[in-house]
Amino acid sequence: MTITLNGEPHEIPRPLSVSALLEQLAIDARRVAVELNLDVVKKAAYDSSVIKEGDAVEIVNFVGGG
């Protein structure tokens, strides 16, 4: 299945929850914000929000500084 991940085509094996995608990408869910088809996904909904063929996902890392 092809999705758009941060503006680029990305293959996933099957529909995945946001949590499963982050795990597959080795991304710490506590350090990112996720948008699915232009809607921000709340962290509490990562397990129940399913990414399907053609969906657009944006993952933004929080960066600290000072």
Backbone as XML, in Angstrom:
<?xml version="1.0"?>
<chain id="A" units="angstrom">
  <residue number="1" name="MET">
    <atom name="N" x="0.850" y="-1.174" z="0.000"/>
    <atom name="CA" x="0.000" y="0.000" z="0.000"/>
    <atom name="C" x="0.892" y="1.232" z="0.000"/>
  </residue>
  <residue number="2" name="THR">
    <atom name="N" x="0.464" y="2.234" z="-0.732"/>
    <atom name="CA" x="1.229" y="3.474" z="-0.778"/>
    <atom name="C" x="0.493" y="4.579" z="-0.028"/>
  </residue>
  <residue number="3" name="ILE">
    <atom name="N" x="1.231" y="5.234" z="0.862"/>
    <atom name="CA" x="0.727" y="6.420" z="1.551"/>
    <atom name="C" x="1.692" y="7.562" z="1.240"/>
  </residue>
  <residue number="4" name="THR">
    <atom name="N" x="1.320" y="8.760" z="1.617"/>
    <atom name="CA" x="2.233" y="9.887" z="1.521"/>
    <atom name="C" x="2.692" y="10.208" z="2.933"/>
  </residue>
  <residue number="5" name="LEU">
    <atom name="N" x="3.999" y="10.107" z="3.150"/>
    <atom name="CA" x="4.582" y="10.336" z="4.466"/>
    <atom name="C" x="5.508" y="11.532" z="4.370"/>
  </residue>
  <residue number="6" name="ASN">
    <atom name="N" x="5.125" y="12.606" z="5.063"/>
    <atom name="CA" x="5.894" y="13.853" z="5.024"/>
    <atom name="C" x="6.194" y="14.282" z="3.590"/>
  </residue>
  <residue number="7" name="GLY">
    <atom name="N" x="5.162" y="14.177" z="2.730"/>
    <atom name="CA" x="5.260" y="14.662" z="1.362"/>
    <atom name="C" x="5.873" y="13.702" z="0.362"/>
  </residue>
  <residue number="8" name="GLU">
    <atom name="N" x="6.291" y="12.516" z="0.815"/>
    <atom name="CA" x="6.944" y="11.546" z="-0.063"/>
    <atom name="C" x="6.159" y="10.232" z="-0.082"/>
  </residue>
  <residue number="9" name="PRO">
    <atom name="N" x="6.126" y="9.528" z="-1.222"/>
    <atom name="CA" x="5.491" y="8.208" z="-1.253"/>
    <atom name="C" x="6.206" y="7.248" z="-0.294"/>
  </residue>
  <residue number="10" name="HIS">
    <atom name="N" x="5.429" y="6.456" z="0.399"/>
    <atom name="CA" x="5.987" y="5.496" z="1.364"/>
    <atom name="C" x="5.120" y="4.239" z="1.322"/>
  </residue>
  <residue number="11" name="GLU">
    <atom name="N" x="5.759" y="3.085" z="1.281"/>
    <atom name="CA" x="5.042" y="1.809" z="1.253"/>
    <atom name="C" x="4.853" y="1.260" z="2.660"/>
  </residue>
  <residue number="12" name="ILE">
    <atom name="N" x="3.619" y="0.801" z="2.938"/>
    <atom name="CA" x="3.346" y="0.070" z="4.170"/>
    <atom name="C" x="2.713" y="-1.259" z="3.762"/>
  </residue>
  <residue number="13" name="PRO">
    <atom name="N" x="2.899" y="-2.314" z="4.555"/>
    <atom name="CA" x="2.439" y="-3.640" z="4.151"/>
    <atom name="C" x="0.919" y="-3.834" z="4.201"/>
  </residue>
  <residue number="14" name="ARG">
    <atom name="N" x="0.267" y="-3.070" z="5.049"/>
    <atom name="CA" x="-1.187" y="-3.224" z="5.277"/>
    <atom name="C" x="-1.664" y="-1.988" z="6.026"/>
  </residue>
  <residue number="15" name="PRO">
    <atom name="N" x="-2.964" y="-1.811" z="6.190"/>
    <atom name="CA" x="-3.407" y="-0.687" z="7.025"/>
    <atom name="C" x="-2.773" y="-0.793" z="8.417"/>
  </residue>
  <residue number="16" name="LEU">
    <atom name="N" x="-2.276" y="0.337" z="8.917"/>
    <atom name="CA" x="-1.609" y="0.373" z="10.224"/>
    <atom name="C" x="-2.200" y="1.474" z="11.083"/>
  </residue>
  <residue number="17" name="SER">
    <atom name="N" x="-2.191" y="1.256" z="12.379"/>
    <atom name="CA" x="-2.544" y="2.348" z="13.289"/>
    <atom name="C" x="-1.391" y="3.342" z="13.287"/>
  </residue>
  <residue number="18" name="VAL">
    <atom name="N" x="-1.656" y="4.541" z="13.739"/>
    <atom name="CA" x="-0.594" y="5.537" z="13.864"/>
    <atom name="C" x="0.500" y="4.988" z="14.774"/>
  </residue>
  <residue number="19" name="SER">
    <atom name="N" x="0.128" y="4.347" z="15.871"/>
    <atom name="CA" x="1.110" y="3.761" z="16.796"/>
    <atom name="C" x="1.990" y="2.740" z="16.084"/>
  </residue>
  <residue number="20" name="ALA">
    <atom name="N" x="1.378" y="1.878" z="15.278"/>
    <atom name="CA" x="2.145" y="0.849" z="14.576"/>
    <atom name="C" x="3.093" y="1.462" z="13.547"/>
  </residue>
  <residue number="21" name="LEU">
    <atom name="N" x="2.653" y="2.517" z="12.867"/>
    <atom name="CA" x="3.530" y="3.182" z="11.904"/>
    <atom name="C" x="4.728" y="3.806" z="12.616"/>
  </residue>
  <residue number="22" name="LEU">
    <atom name="N" x="4.482" y="4.488" z="13.715"/>
    <atom name="CA" x="5.583" y="5.095" z="14.461"/>
    <atom name="C" x="6.561" y="4.027" z="14.953"/>
  </residue>
  <residue number="23" name="GLU">
    <atom name="N" x="6.026" y="2.906" z="15.410"/>
    <atom name="CA" x="6.886" y="1.813" z="15.860"/>
    <atom name="C" x="7.714" y="1.274" z="14.696"/>
  </residue>
  <residue number="24" name="GLN">
    <atom name="N" x="7.068" y="1.087" z="13.544"/>
    <atom name="CA" x="7.767" y="0.590" z="12.355"/>
    <atom name="C" x="8.892" y="1.532" z="11.933"/>
  </residue>
  <residue number="25" name="LEU">
    <atom name="N" x="8.672" y="2.830" z="12.111"/>
    <atom name="CA" x="9.665" y="3.833" z="11.736"/>
    <atom name="C" x="10.669" y="4.112" z="12.853"/>
  </residue>
  <residue number="26" name="ALA">
    <atom name="N" x="10.536" y="3.423" z="13.984"/>
    <atom name="CA" x="11.399" y="3.608" z="15.152"/>
    <atom name="C" x="11.368" y="5.054" z="15.648"/>
  </residue>
  <residue number="27" name="ILE">
    <atom name="N" x="10.150" y="5.610" z="15.727"/>
    <atom name="CA" x="9.944" y="6.975" z="16.203"/>
    <atom name="C" x="9.252" y="6.928" z="17.561"/>
  </residue>
  <residue number="28" name="ASP">
    <atom name="N" x="9.782" y="7.660" z="18.514"/>
    <atom name="CA" x="9.212" y="7.741" z="19.854"/>
    <atom name="C" x="7.943" y="8.596" z="19.802"/>
  </residue>
  <residue number="29" name="ALA">
    <atom name="N" x="6.812" y="7.986" z="20.055"/>
    <atom name="CA" x="5.514" y="8.671" z="19.967"/>
    <atom name="C" x="5.402" y="9.850" z="20.928"/>
  </residue>
  <residue number="30" name="ARG">
    <atom name="N" x="6.195" y="9.845" z="21.989"/>
    <atom name="CA" x="6.135" y="10.934" z="22.961"/>
    <atom name="C" x="6.773" y="12.212" z="22.439"/>
  </residue>
  <residue number="31" name="ARG">
    <atom name="N" x="7.557" y="12.117" z="21.369"/>
    <atom name="CA" x="8.325" y="13.261" z="20.887"/>
    <atom name="C" x="7.833" y="13.829" z="19.563"/>
  </residue>
  <residue number="32" name="VAL">
    <atom name="N" x="6.637" y="13.396" z="19.104"/>
    <atom name="CA" x="6.147" y="13.848" z="17.803"/>
    <atom name="C" x="4.683" y="14.257" z="17.861"/>
  </residue>
  <residue number="33" name="ALA">
    <atom name="N" x="4.293" y="15.003" z="16.835"/>
    <atom name="CA" x="2.883" y="15.277" z="16.569"/>
    <atom name="C" x="2.585" y="14.639" z="15.212"/>
  </residue>
  <residue number="34" name="VAL">
    <atom name="N" x="1.375" y="14.098" z="15.072"/>
    <atom name="CA" x="1.005" y="13.405" z="13.837"/>
    <atom name="C" x="-0.268" y="14.014" z="13.269"/>
  </residue>
  <residue number="35" name="GLU">
    <atom name="N" x="-0.239" y="14.233" z="11.969"/>
    <atom name="CA" x="-1.403" y="14.711" z="11.231"/>
    <atom name="C" x="-1.779" y="13.628" z="10.221"/>
  </residue>
  <residue number="36" name="LEU">
    <atom name="N" x="-3.049" y="13.269" z="10.175"/>
    <atom name="CA" x="-3.555" y="12.271" z="9.244"/>
    <atom name="C" x="-4.618" y="12.919" z="8.377"/>
  </residue>
  <residue number="37" name="ASN">
    <atom name="N" x="-4.331" y="13.033" z="7.096"/>
    <atom name="CA" x="-5.259" y="13.667" z="6.154"/>
    <atom name="C" x="-5.699" y="15.045" z="6.635"/>
  </residue>
  <residue number="38" name="LEU">
    <atom name="N" x="-4.726" y="15.850" z="7.025"/>
    <atom name="CA" x="-4.888" y="17.247" z="7.448"/>
    <atom name="C" x="-5.526" y="17.424" z="8.821"/>
  </residue>
  <residue number="39" name="ASP">
    <atom name="N" x="-5.784" y="16.325" z="9.541"/>
    <atom name="CA" x="-6.338" y="16.413" z="10.895"/>
    <atom name="C" x="-5.282" y="15.972" z="11.899"/>
  </residue>
  <residue number="40" name="VAL">
    <atom name="N" x="-5.071" y="16.777" z="12.939"/>
    <atom name="CA" x="-4.133" y="16.404" z="13.992"/>
    <atom name="C" x="-4.718" y="15.231" z="14.769"/>
  </residue>
  <residue number="41" name="VAL">
    <atom name="N" x="-3.886" y="14.212" z="14.980"/>
    <atom name="CA" x="-4.314" y="13.029" z="15.722"/>
    <atom name="C" x="-3.849" y="13.188" z="17.170"/>
  </residue>
  <residue number="42" name="LYS">
    <atom name="N" x="-4.793" y="13.120" z="18.097"/>
    <atom name="CA" x="-4.445" y="13.202" z="19.516"/>
    <atom name="C" x="-3.730" y="11.920" z="19.923"/>
  </residue>
  <residue number="43" name="LYS">
    <atom name="N" x="-2.775" y="12.046" z="20.828"/>
    <atom name="CA" x="-1.998" y="10.885" z="21.260"/>
    <atom name="C" x="-2.894" y="9.753" z="21.763"/>
  </residue>
  <residue number="44" name="ALA">
    <atom name="N" x="-3.987" y="10.084" z="22.405"/>
    <atom name="CA" x="-4.907" y="9.065" z="22.905"/>
    <atom name="C" x="-5.558" y="8.270" z="21.771"/>
  </residue>
  <residue number="45" name="ALA">
    <atom name="N" x="-5.536" y="8.808" z="20.556"/>
    <atom name="CA" x="-6.162" y="8.143" z="19.411"/>
    <atom name="C" x="-5.154" y="7.450" z="18.499"/>
  </residue>
  <residue number="46" name="TYR">
    <atom name="N" x="-3.871" y="7.421" z="18.861"/>
    <atom name="CA" x="-2.852" y="6.796" z="18.004"/>
    <atom name="C" x="-3.156" y="5.321" z="17.730"/>
  </residue>
  <residue number="47" name="ASP">
    <atom name="N" x="-3.670" y="4.600" z="18.727"/>
    <atom name="CA" x="-3.966" y="3.177" z="18.538"/>
    <atom name="C" x="-5.206" y="2.940" z="17.677"/>
  </residue>
  <residue number="48" name="SER">
    <atom name="N" x="-6.148" y="3.861" z="17.708"/>
    <atom name="CA" x="-7.407" y="3.653" z="16.986"/>
    <atom name="C" x="-7.476" y="4.362" z="15.631"/>
  </residue>
  <residue number="49" name="SER">
    <atom name="N" x="-6.506" y="5.209" z="15.327"/>
    <atom name="CA" x="-6.475" y="5.909" z="14.044"/>
    <atom name="C" x="-5.719" y="5.050" z="13.040"/>
  </residue>
  <residue number="50" name="VAL">
    <atom name="N" x="-6.435" y="4.601" z="11.994"/>
    <atom name="CA" x="-5.854" y="3.669" z="11.030"/>
    <atom name="C" x="-5.470" y="4.396" z="9.748"/>
  </residue>
  <residue number="51" name="ILE">
    <atom name="N" x="-4.265" y="4.115" z="9.294"/>
    <atom name="CA" x="-3.729" y="4.684" z="8.055"/>
    <atom name="C" x="-3.970" y="3.678" z="6.948"/>
  </residue>
  <residue number="52" name="LYS">
    <atom name="N" x="-4.622" y="4.146" z="5.871"/>
    <atom name="CA" x="-4.998" y="3.275" z="4.766"/>
    <atom name="C" x="-4.373" y="3.756" z="3.461"/>
  </residue>
  <residue number="53" name="GLU">
    <atom name="N" x="-4.530" y="2.970" z="2.415"/>
    <atom name="CA" x="-4.052" y="3.294" z="1.074"/>
    <atom name="C" x="-4.429" y="4.730" z="0.704"/>
  </residue>
  <residue number="54" name="GLY">
    <atom name="N" x="-3.442" y="5.489" z="0.235"/>
    <atom name="CA" x="-3.683" y="6.836" z="-0.241"/>
    <atom name="C" x="-3.720" y="7.917" z="0.821"/>
  </residue>
  <residue number="55" name="ASP">
    <atom name="N" x="-3.657" y="7.538" z="2.092"/>
    <atom name="CA" x="-3.694" y="8.540" z="3.161"/>
    <atom name="C" x="-2.417" y="9.377" z="3.164"/>
  </residue>
  <residue number="56" name="ALA">
    <atom name="N" x="-2.536" y="10.587" z="3.698"/>
    <atom name="CA" x="-1.393" y="11.487" z="3.854"/>
    <atom name="C" x="-1.091" y="11.657" z="5.332"/>
  </residue>
  <residue number="57" name="VAL">
    <atom name="N" x="0.155" y="11.372" z="5.702"/>
    <atom name="CA" x="0.589" y="11.446" z="7.092"/>
    <atom name="C" x="1.760" y="12.416" z="7.193"/>
  </residue>
  <residue number="58" name="GLU">
    <atom name="N" x="1.670" y="13.315" z="8.150"/>
    <atom name="CA" x="2.775" y="14.217" z="8.463"/>
    <atom name="C" x="3.199" y="13.946" z="9.893"/>
  </residue>
  <residue number="59" name="ILE">
    <atom name="N" x="4.489" y="13.735" z="10.092"/>
    <atom name="CA" x="5.044" y="13.512" z="11.423"/>
    <atom name="C" x="6.027" y="14.621" z="11.703"/>
  </residue>
  <residue number="60" name="VAL">
    <atom name="N" x="5.802" y="15.332" z="12.799"/>
    <atom name="CA" x="6.653" y="16.466" z="13.143"/>
    <atom name="C" x="7.331" y="16.177" z="14.475"/>
  </residue>
  <residue number="61" name="ASN">
    <atom name="N" x="8.662" y="16.260" z="14.493"/>
    <atom name="CA" x="9.435" y="16.069" z="15.726"/>
    <atom name="C" x="9.482" y="17.350" z="16.517"/>
  </residue>
  <residue number="62" name="PHE">
    <atom name="N" x="9.389" y="17.217" z="17.842"/>
    <atom name="CA" x="9.589" y="18.348" z="18.729"/>
    <atom name="C" x="11.091" y="18.501" z="18.946"/>
  </residue>
  <residue number="63" name="VAL">
    <atom name="N" x="11.583" y="19.692" z="18.811"/>
    <atom name="CA" x="13.003" y="19.938" z="18.998"/>
    <atom name="C" x="13.166" y="20.988" z="20.091"/>
  </residue>
  <residue number="64" name="GLY">
    <atom name="N" x="13.945" y="20.645" z="21.099"/>
    <atom name="CA" x="14.211" y="21.577" z="22.174"/>
    <atom name="C" x="15.453" y="22.403" z="21.879"/>
  </residue>
  <residue number="65" name="GLY">
    <atom name="N" x="15.520" y="23.505" z="22.487"/>
    <atom name="CA" x="16.698" y="24.345" z="22.289"/>
    <atom name="C" x="16.690" y="25.489" z="23.283"/>
  </residue>
  <residue number="66" name="GLY">
    <atom name="N" x="17.702" y="26.267" z="23.184"/>
    <atom name="CA" x="17.709" y="27.358" z="24.121"/>
    <atom name="C" x="18.803" y="28.341" z="23.880"/>
  </residue>
</chain>
